[in-house]
């Protein structure tokens, strides 16, 4: 299993292998748009996303409905056994192996 230090690079690599044209920051833009539809608090979302309330208000306001946002946030992998604790355990194992190698060298 390859863990990327930069998630955006991982998405770009996967999209390229699958022949999909991936829009830069697509998940970030979607998250902000749908989050704002559910939580109409630009200051809170700006803090969550590292942006200014003005930019959030100007660029993301009223792009989606609360119903669309609930649907977007309900998307989960079909195989739920691969999310949550199993992934955390694999990541911890990866870190342990990496740290052990660093100590041994």
LINDAPE-V995169 format. One record per residue. N is the residue number from 1. RES is the residue in one letter. D_FIRST is the distance of its C-alpha to the first C-alpha in whole Angstrom. Layout:
n:N res:RES d_first:D_FIRST
n:N res:RES d_first:D_FIRST
This chain:
n:1 res:X d_first:0
n:2 res:X d_first:4
n:3 res:X d_first:6
n:4 res:X d_first:10
n:5 res:X d_first:13
n:6 res:X d_first:15
n:7 res:X d_first:14
n:8 res:X d_first:17
n:9 res:X d_first:15
n:10 res:X d_first:12
n:11 res:X d_first:15
n:12 res:X d_first:17
n:13 res:X d_first:14
n:14 res:X d_first:13
n:15 res:X d_first:17
n:16 res:X d_first:18
n:17 res:X d_first:16
n:18 res:X d_first:18
n:19 res:X d_first:21
n:20 res:X d_first:22
n:21 res:X d_first:24
n:22 res:X d_first:22
n:23 res:X d_first:25
n:24 res:X d_first:24
n:25 res:X d_first:24
n:26 res:X d_first:24
n:27 res:X d_first:23
n:28 res:X d_first:25
n:29 res:X d_first:28
n:30 res:X d_first:27
n:31 res:X d_first:27
n:32 res:X d_first:30
n:33 res:X d_first:32
n:34 res:X d_first:31
n:35 res:X d_first:31
n:36 res:X d_first:34
n:37 res:X d_first:36
n:38 res:X d_first:35
n:39 res:X d_first:36
n:40 res:X d_first:39
n:41 res:X d_first:38
n:42 res:X d_first:38
n:43 res:X d_first:38
n:44 res:X d_first:35
n:45 res:X d_first:33
n:46 res:X d_first:33
n:47 res:X d_first:32
n:48 res:X d_first:29
n:49 res:X d_first:28
n:50 res:X d_first:30
n:51 res:X d_first:32
n:52 res:X d_first:36
n:53 res:X d_first:38
n:54 res:X d_first:40
n:55 res:X d_first:37
n:56 res:X d_first:36
n:57 res:X d_first:39
n:58 res:X d_first:40
n:59 res:X d_first:37
n:60 res:X d_first:36
n:61 res:X d_first:39
n:62 res:X d_first:40
n:63 res:X d_first:37
n:64 res:X d_first:36
n:65 res:X d_first:37
n:66 res:X d_first:37
n:67 res:X d_first:36
n:68 res:X d_first:34
n:69 res:X d_first:32
n:70 res:X d_first:32
n:71 res:X d_first:30
n:72 res:X d_first:28
n:73 res:X d_first:26
n:74 res:X d_first:26
n:75 res:X d_first:24
n:76 res:X d_first:21
n:77 res:X d_first:18
n:78 res:X d_first:20
n:79 res:X d_first:18
n:80 res:X d_first:18
n:81 res:X d_first:17
n:82 res:X d_first:13
n:83 res:X d_first:15
n:84 res:X d_first:16
n:85 res:X d_first:16
n:86 res:X d_first:13
n:87 res:X d_first:11
n:88 res:X d_first:13
n:89 res:X d_first:13
n:90 res:X d_first:9
n:91 res:X d_first:10
n:92 res:X d_first:13
n:93 res:X d_first:11
n:94 res:X d_first:9
n:95 res:X d_first:12
n:96 res:X d_first:14
n:97 res:X d_first:12
n:98 res:X d_first:13
n:99 res:X d_first:16
n:100 res:X d_first:17
n:101 res:X d_first:16
n:102 res:X d_first:18
n:103 res:X d_first:21
n:104 res:X d_first:21
n:105 res:X d_first:22
